[in-house]
């Protein structure tokens, strides 16, 4: 499943050491607003189609589908335990930007249904277009040293502390989310969600490579 998560510390440090000019505050603000808006559009499409994604957003989706509780509040709540680790692992600037991005995404997901509505939205289109929108938004955030929180900070800590492979731990978390989702989402929705995850991760893999974009 997809990961609403942070770039690795090594990539952040490599970018920080670049001789290129750093992003200015107004550029960071523009990226935070635009990136979270794009992700929120994807989330709204997924929610309308009954789909889910990975990471803490996926966990918030499962809880939302199971209980009917507000997705935005759930998303903020499930990210709270990770800020302390983010501060220690990635630094205060990254943590502050991530905190702001999580708050903005929660706000946009809450407000957007009052500004727009879908008369017709096919599940397949929602899966692909929503995945692309979330991938594009996450790229904007990553390139401005921010993220949407998630399990990535925890798995990086576990890898550093115990030597466990981060990729395997992340996959374990996402598989657990998928298994939990089977209780509240039917198999076809799971399949479309997996397609969306592939689209999102391809967008990140192709466009977020060390050395291709060095500004921070």
C-alpha positions as CSV (number, residue, x, y, z in Angstrom):
1,X,0.0,0.0,0.0
2,X,1.0,3.6,-0.4
3,X,3.0,5.5,2.3
4,X,2.1,9.0,3.3
5,X,5.5,9.4,4.8
6,X,8.8,11.2,5.0
7,X,11.9,11.1,2.8
8,X,14.8,9.2,4.4
9,X,17.1,11.2,6.6
10,X,20.0,10.6,4.2
11,X,18.1,12.2,1.3
12,X,17.2,15.1,3.5
13,X,20.8,15.6,4.7
14,X,22.1,15.3,1.2
15,X,19.7,18.0,0.0
16,X,20.5,20.2,3.0
17,X,24.2,20.1,2.0
18,X,23.5,21.2,-1.5
19,X,25.0,24.5,-2.6
20,X,21.7,25.5,-4.2
21,X,19.6,28.2,-2.6
22,X,17.2,27.0,0.0
23,X,13.5,27.5,-0.3
24,X,12.2,30.8,1.1
25,X,9.4,30.9,3.7
26,X,6.8,32.0,1.2
27,X,7.8,29.2,-1.1
28,X,7.5,26.7,1.7
29,X,4.0,28.1,2.5
30,X,3.0,27.8,-1.1
31,X,4.1,24.2,-1.2
32,X,2.4,23.3,2.0
33,X,-0.9,24.8,0.8
34,X,-0.8,23.3,-2.7
35,X,0.6,19.9,-1.7
36,X,-2.0,19.3,1.0
37,X,-4.8,20.6,-1.3
38,X,-3.8,18.0,-3.9
39,X,-3.6,15.2,-1.4
40,X,-6.9,16.3,0.1
41,X,-8.6,16.1,-3.4
42,X,-7.3,12.5,-3.7
43,X,-8.5,11.7,-0.2
44,X,-12.0,13.1,-1.0
45,X,-12.1,11.0,-4.2
46,X,-11.0,7.9,-2.2
47,X,-13.6,8.5,0.5
48,X,-16.4,9.0,-2.1
49,X,-15.4,5.7,-3.8
50,X,-14.9,3.8,-0.5
51,X,-11.2,3.3,-1.1
52,X,-8.3,3.5,1.3
53,X,-4.5,4.1,1.2
54,X,-1.6,3.1,3.4
55,X,0.1,4.6,6.4
56,X,-1.7,6.6,9.1
57,X,-4.2,7.9,6.4
58,X,-5.1,4.3,5.7
59,X,-5.6,3.7,9.5
60,X,-7.8,6.8,9.7
61,X,-9.8,5.5,6.7
62,X,-10.4,2.1,8.4
63,X,-11.5,3.8,11.6
64,X,-13.7,6.2,9.7
65,X,-15.4,3.4,7.7
66,X,-15.8,1.2,10.9
67,X,-17.1,3.9,13.2
68,X,-18.4,6.8,11.0
69,X,-16.2,9.2,13.0
70,X,-14.8,12.3,11.4
71,X,-11.8,11.4,9.1
72,X,-10.0,14.7,9.7
73,X,-10.0,14.3,13.5
74,X,-9.0,10.7,13.2
75,X,-6.1,11.5,10.9
76,X,-4.8,14.2,13.3
77,X,-5.2,11.9,16.3
78,X,-3.4,8.9,14.8
79,X,-0.4,11.1,13.8
80,X,0.1,12.5,17.3
81,X,2.3,9.7,18.6
82,X,4.9,10.2,15.8
83,X,5.8,13.9,16.4
84,X,8.2,13.1,19.2
85,X,10.1,10.6,17.1
86,X,10.0,13.0,14.1
87,X,11.6,15.7,16.3
88,X,14.4,13.4,17.4
89,X,14.9,11.7,14.0
90,X,14.4,14.5,11.5
91,X,14.7,17.7,13.5
92,X,12.4,20.6,14.6
93,X,12.0,22.2,11.1
94,X,10.8,19.0,9.5
95,X,8.5,18.3,12.5
96,X,6.9,21.7,12.4
97,X,6.3,21.6,8.7
98,X,4.8,18.1,9.0
99,X,2.6,19.2,11.9
100,X,1.4,22.1,9.7
101,X,0.8,19.8,6.7
102,X,-1.2,17.3,8.7
103,X,-3.4,20.1,10.1
104,X,-3.9,21.6,6.6
105,X,-4.8,18.3,5.1
106,X,-7.3,17.6,7.9
107,X,-8.8,21.1,7.3
108,X,-9.0,20.7,3.5
109,X,-10.7,17.3,3.8
110,X,-13.2,18.8,6.2
111,X,-13.9,21.9,4.0
112,X,-13.8,20.6,0.5
113,X,-17.1,18.7,0.5
114,X,-18.8,22.1,1.1
115,X,-17.0,23.6,-1.9
116,X,-17.4,20.8,-4.4
117,X,-19.3,17.5,-5.0
118,X,-19.2,14.6,-7.3
119,X,-22.3,13.8,-9.3
120,X,-20.6,10.8,-10.9
121,X,-17.2,9.3,-10.0
122,X,-16.2,5.8,-11.2
123,X,-14.2,3.7,-8.7
124,X,-11.4,3.0,-11.3
125,X,-11.0,6.7,-12.1
126,X,-11.0,7.6,-8.4
127,X,-8.3,5.0,-7.8
128,X,-5.9,6.2,-10.5
129,X,-6.6,10.0,-10.4
130,X,-6.7,10.1,-6.6
131,X,-3.4,8.2,-6.4
132,X,-1.8,10.6,-8.9
133,X,-3.1,13.6,-7.0
134,X,-1.8,12.3,-3.7
135,X,1.5,11.4,-5.2
136,X,1.9,14.9,-6.7
137,X,1.0,16.6,-3.4
138,X,3.4,14.4,-1.5
139,X,6.2,15.2,-3.9
140,X,5.6,18.9,-3.2
141,X,5.8,18.3,0.5
142,X,8.9,16.1,0.3
143,X,10.8,18.7,-1.8
144,X,10.1,21.3,0.9
145,X,11.2,19.0,3.7
146,X,7.8,18.1,5.0
147,X,5.6,15.1,5.1
148,X,2.1,13.9,6.2
149,X,3.4,12.1,9.2
150,X,2.9,8.3,9.2
151,X,4.6,5.2,10.2
152,X,7.8,6.0,8.3
153,X,9.3,7.9,11.1
154,X,8.7,4.9,13.4
155,X,10.1,2.3,11.1
156,X,13.2,4.4,10.5
157,X,13.7,4.6,14.3
158,X,13.2,0.8,14.7
159,X,15.7,0.2,11.9
160,X,18.2,2.5,13.6
161,X,17.6,1.1,17.1
162,X,17.2,-2.6,16.4
163,X,18.5,-3.1,12.9
164,X,15.2,-4.2,11.5
165,X,14.7,-3.5,7.8
166,X,12.5,-0.4,7.4
167,X,10.9,-1.6,4.2
168,X,9.7,-4.9,5.7
169,X,8.4,-3.2,8.8
170,X,6.5,-0.6,6.7
171,X,5.1,-3.4,4.6
172,X,4.0,-5.2,7.7
173,X,2.1,-2.1,8.9
174,X,0.4,-1.6,5.6
175,X,-0.6,-5.3,5.3
176,X,-2.1,-5.1,8.8
177,X,-4.1,-2.1,7.7
178,X,-5.4,-4.0,4.6
179,X,-6.3,-7.0,6.7
180,X,-8.2,-4.7,9.1
181,X,-9.9,-3.0,6.2
182,X,-11.3,-6.3,5.0
183,X,-13.8,-6.2,7.9
184,X,-15.3,-2.9,6.7
185,X,-14.4,-2.7,2.9
186,X,-15.3,-5.4,0.3
187,X,-12.7,-7.2,-1.8
188,X,-13.3,-5.1,-4.9
189,X,-12.6,-1.9,-3.0
190,X,-9.4,-3.4,-1.7
191,X,-8.3,-4.3,-5.2
192,X,-8.9,-0.8,-6.5
193,X,-7.1,0.6,-3.5
194,X,-4.1,-1.6,-4.3
195,X,-4.1,-0.2,-7.9
196,X,-4.2,3.3,-6.5
197,X,-1.2,2.5,-4.2
198,X,0.8,1.3,-7.2
199,X,0.0,4.5,-9.1
200,X,0.9,6.6,-6.2
201,X,4.2,4.8,-5.5
202,X,5.2,4.8,-9.2
203,X,4.7,8.6,-9.2
204,X,6.9,8.9,-6.2
205,X,9.5,6.4,-7.4
206,X,9.9,8.1,-10.8
207,X,9.9,11.7,-9.6
208,X,11.5,11.6,-6.2
209,X,15.1,10.4,-6.8
210,X,18.3,11.7,-5.1
211,X,20.1,14.2,-7.2
212,X,17.2,15.1,-9.4
213,X,15.9,17.9,-7.2
214,X,18.3,19.5,-4.7
215,X,16.6,22.6,-3.4
216,X,15.4,22.4,0.2
